[in-house]
Every structure is written in C-alpha cells, then in structure tokens.
C-alpha cells in the first residue's frame, strides 16, 4: 500500500495538496479529483448553453454532453438512461418516489418496512406518507453486529400489508452492507416494491441496478467524487411510466394549453425546470474517474484500509466500535465512541491535528437511540486514503485520551 | 497539554460537574436539546418566596463544552433572582468558559443558559440567532 501523499499525488485531488490535511469524512462528502473540477470548468467555460431547447451549435453541443453524461452515469450502475432521473440530491430522489408513487400504492392499513439504520432521508418521507394515508412503519432491527435479519423481513412481509421495503445499501454509521438482492427478491415475492438508498454504496462497491432488481435505487453525486446539486433516481421503467409527475413546470411537458398539460417522456417527465447541467457533466467525469481506477480495485483498496482501521482502533482502550466486526461486511467507514470523551470533543481535538472526521448523530437518530449513544465519531475512507491516514487518526486519538483521561 | 479549548478548569467541570443530578419536586424546570450534537439538558430550580434561586440541579449528557458550561453557570445563578437570571445574555457563559468558541460549538456552550432562562421565564427562551454572521471567506479562488 502506498503512502497518503503518494496516493493523493497519483490521483490528483487538488484539495489534498493542503499540507497535513487528513481527510476522513468522505461518507459526508467526497473530495473532488482534478478531472471533475476540469470537467465543470470546461463545460461552463466552453460548452455552456441550456439543454432541450436550443438549435444553435453551442446548445446542441451542451445537449449532447448532458445526454452523454446521463448515459455514463446510468451505465456506471447498470441502469437505463431513460429510467435515470436527475434530481437535486438523494433526498429529493426519495421524495420523488414518496410523492409520485406513494399515494397510489400505500394506503390505510398498509405498511412500509425500513431498517433501524436508515438515514433520516429514508425515514422522514415514509413516516410522513404513513401519517398521511394511515399506514404503519415496520422497523427491521439491527443486531449487536449491525446486521438485519431476513427472518424478520419475512415476518413483516407475511401478512401482505407491506407495500414497500426501503433500505440502505450501506449504512452511513454502522457501515453494514445489506444483502439488497435478497431483500429485493423477498419483497417482490411478497408483492412489495423496493427502494434502495445507495448514497454510500455507489462510490465504493460494484452496484448493478439491473442485477439488484429493485424498483427504485437512489444515490447522490457529491459522495461519488462529483459535485453537489445532483442526485439520481433509477427506477423500473414500466413503473416510472405509470407514475404521475412529481414537480411540474418547464421541460417536463409535451404540450401545454390554457386548460391542460400533457407530460414529456422519461426521464424528462420527472425533471421539471433546468436540470443541473454542468453538475451532470461533472458527475459523468466522476464515474469515469472511478471506472478508470476500477470499482473492484477501489473496493479492495478501501476494504484493506477499513480492516487496518478496525484492527488499529481495537487496540485503543475505552474505544467501542459500532457495526460489523469484519471489513468485508462493511463499507469504508468506522464509527466509534470513546469512554472518556464526547464525540464532538473528539472531533474538535482531531480537527486541530487536521484530521477531519464527523461527529454527531449522522442523521440517524433512531439508530443512535438503538445503540444507546447520543452521537458517535466516524472516520470514513476513500480512494485517496491510505493506512498512513489511519495512523494519523490513531495518533490524534491518543492526544484526545491524554487530554480527557489525564491526571 | 496546551489546548485552550480544553483548559484544566473546563475539564474539571466536565469530569466532576457541580449541581449535577436529580432534584425532588423542583419549582421550575426546563428541558432542551442541541440537535447538532445530540446534547440533552434538563434544569431544575428551587425558588423561594422572593423568586430567588435557592438551588439548581441539572441532568443530561453532552460534550465537554456543554457540560462544563452547565456546571459553571449553575454555580453563578444560585442565589440570584429569577428576573436577573432571565436577563442574562450569552456573555455570562462565554466569560465563565473564558475561551474562544467557534460558531459550530456555540450551541453547545449556550445550551445550559438557554435552558436556565427557559426555566426562569416558564417558556422556551427567545434565543439569539444560532448562526454566526456570515463572513466573506478569506483568500481568492485558486485551482
């Protein structure tokens, strides 16, 4: 394994040129490789025009680049471009499903299954829908090792009232990689739809929407080396075609008269207003960046760092790691608590050493309650990290312990 | 260890907080959270016939800054009138802490004062804006 500086140099993340910066917060947002910054700069500087409407060469060029990027993004996760909806973020993608698909498919007495480890973005929309229509939420419990039980899923599916199973592909706190193919298959067999939140998974492990077989799969650009302002919804085409529009306005129409409107075809039916054009193009560059590295290699690299981190952190007295014990069961992150210090104090002191970690509830308050903690500290890893970064983390944690359990 | 934020007195209050624990039949109480950190704080007051704070207890959990500030301010407000307590502003806590608090940690530092004031006035205290004034970023753009 190469050192941090060698890795960063080879991959060329400009921000990592800052002396001493140890970035361990990619699960919150990834840093951006130069190729992504250049794609943004190149598009806005040389090819910028609005899409869908122009007939002049510059606009046609912009359209082509936008369409090509959508194809790159769809291909990266094994989805069809026409069934790849560009949203503002993963949260909006989930809300699209909640508002467009939800009311026609979930009614009084029905149920939606979530896991206890969902991000608020995959809880609140469903909680709101259930309150609106008189349905109930059913929570798949996470066990001591952060794993869910397929037996419990079967129980929740048995009475036929469950209409949707919405689960994360990879937990942003526990790191747990859920068996999404199996979950989707069981949901389908019981007549329930499925939605997978791939916000953590897409940048770090092979994802094949077609093979997973889910009805909906959402993720976000900014955690996948792309810019903020773009999220994705991949859906089963027949389902998307039946669904009514979510947001309405320009671009998503075919014909508008003073009396009525007919809607555009997929994917544009769900993309009201000017889309994030430059961001889409830049995300195309981001997935190409990952593809060139090879997603299998990315996974192997990050799994090795995660294994190293698990092992190193286990040596620290008074430190408790949340989630599965083995790196192969996890995404590239480790959440932990220290007996002697609150996660915010840990993160603050680490921050003084330029070790950037996240502390708090990570938008998973139900999970925090289940774990019996108010917050955790989380270190997460990306392609540019190395075991040197883990060593820096461990050294800095030693400083925290010295401050808080001294005397 | 030279670390201004975690100076000895603050750590001392964090590890051994004053006035920490339950109170039987409080005259006033208030509870609030800091959603950023998941800090939770309940404050209970005993108040005499002249509206003077006789005793303060607090319960909850949180980071060193929020717990130490609760411990420190609880000593300060014991023996003062409810009206005076309700008039305290953020400087009361910040002066006690005696360190620079970043914008993101300000909520931690001020939670105890907010809950104390809420207990004093019997409703959630109006609060100063949580966010610091926006500051133009230093430096130019560079790529």
Interface residues (C-beta under 8 A of the other chain):
Chain A: X14 X37 X41 X341 X342 X343 X344 X345 X348 X349 X352 X359 X360 X361 X365 X368 X374 X375 X399 X402 X403 X404 X406
Chain B: X1 X3 X5 X6 X11 X35 X36 X37 X38 X39 X40 X61 X62 X63 X64 X65 X67 X105 X108 X143
